[in-house]
Amino acid sequence: MSQHQPKEAWGGQWRAPVLFAIMAALLVFEGLSNGWNGALGIINMGLISAILALGVNVQWGYAGLFNVGVVGFVALGGLAPVLIAMPPTPGAFKAGGLGVLLALAVAIVTLGLAVWINKTQAKRIRLIAIPAALIAGFFAYRALLDPAVAMIEAINPSATGYLGGLGWPTLIAWPVGALMAAAAAWAIGKTALGLRSDYLAIATLGIGEIIVSVLRNEEWLGRGVMNVNGIPRPWPVPYEIDLQNDPGFVERMASFGLDPVTGSTILVKLLYTGLFAVILLALIWASEMALKSPWGRMMRAIRDNEISAAAMGKHVTKRHLQIFILGSAVCGLAGAMMITLDGQMTPSSYNPLRYTFLIWVMVIVGGSGNNWGSVLGGVLIWYLWIKAEAWGPDMMEFVTAQMSEGSLKQHLIDSAAHMRLLTMGLILLLVLRFSPRGLLPEK
């Protein structure tokens, strides 16, 4: 080995299989000790988390783009099942749908006019014309939107109060969620990708919060904080009650020694696991093929040295926009899958700690630039995130067992709920100290 080559990481070629085997053993132990119902719940969310980590890894690991607005793209993807799979609200579109469409058309025309003025007119004209166009467009937009929204939200507000969806199959909503996130990434990237990396992080953080705020407050779109419940399940996942009312299913469960309730829940989660695993494997295959292609080598060259890549004739900003859209689309796909799994849209649950910080921990711990590392980090960190909440009280009771009764002991016991945050920070510090490139580093 040349003195200029780094020593091979611990474990060599067996490192990845051993770590995945350990992760599988932890999940099997969880199923044997606490029941397969809970274990499958961890596995399903772990697979979705792996897809989210894969999307962020495409942006950061391939191109070095620091996206801190992941939560916004996840939320946009989560809106897709509401707009696609939910049934339409009777009378809502007739009451205000046309007004909403006209308002959106006015907004698009206004922005297009501002862009046209900026590109074609002299500076002296632009200083007056652009603000005038934006102000006039804003008032026209509100004049059309506000009455339309009031009419939509007045229709059965306790149960609906929003436009509803198209009533299409739920599986169609998943790629639609990816397309919605990709469209938002294109709009954001066209303006923000020319910024320096730290300014890009600030811009994406702000825009992500704006998207979540819109979903929380625009009740005509997705009921806002009142939530949308009963999102249909994708084929071939049935409802537990239908299985429990099937005599053949009840008989089969009895032959396995399971009651129909437990058996139906496990079967539904297993079907979700199969769907999520197929999508994850397809994304990994596509990501690996792209990474090993000339396009992947070009992206890594841009990541490592933008100036040299630009000198070789590569359009850096255009490639950054491309990779930003692809990564955001993957995050939007995961957001749509997660909402379908939950069966409800809850905009108040979208917070940066869960849907941005935790995803970044998954990428860093797994190994940025390595697709399989992102998968390992996604499943592992989600497993620890869930288990730390259960382990926290027991650990705190053990630590404070020899302490005398008092305010300090009670304070520590009351703080056990925050153990998962401490655990994530501790894991991140340990990995950065002993394996700074992650558990499965990029080759």
PyMOL commands that set and color helices and strands:
alter all, ss='L'
color gray80, all
select helices_A, chain A and resi 12-34+36-63+70-84+92-120+123-153+170-192+197-217+219-222+224-226+240-244+247-255+260-292+294-304+306-311+316-342+347-349+352-366+371-399+407-434
alter helices_A, ss='H'
color red, helices_A
select strands_A, chain A and resi 228-229+344-345
alter strands_A, ss='S'
color yellow, strands_A
deselect
rebuild
show_as cartoon
